């Protein structure tokens, strides 16, 4: 059981790693975009 969980964890890590590399940039961009678009309304209030 522990070995299965270990393997699942490793596979998940690998998947996250691959997804992370390709998405890191776009995620950073969208987060930045959300901040930029999110701030003006707050500043106006």
Phi, psi and omega in degrees: 000311180299322181295320179298314180298320180299315180294318178300316179299318180294315179299318179298316179300315179300315181297314180298322180299310181296314180295320181299317182297317184281331185265341186309312183296310183295326178294316179299318181295315183290324177295317178297317179299319179295319179297313182298315180285335182280333186286314183311313179302319180295320182292328182286328184295000000 
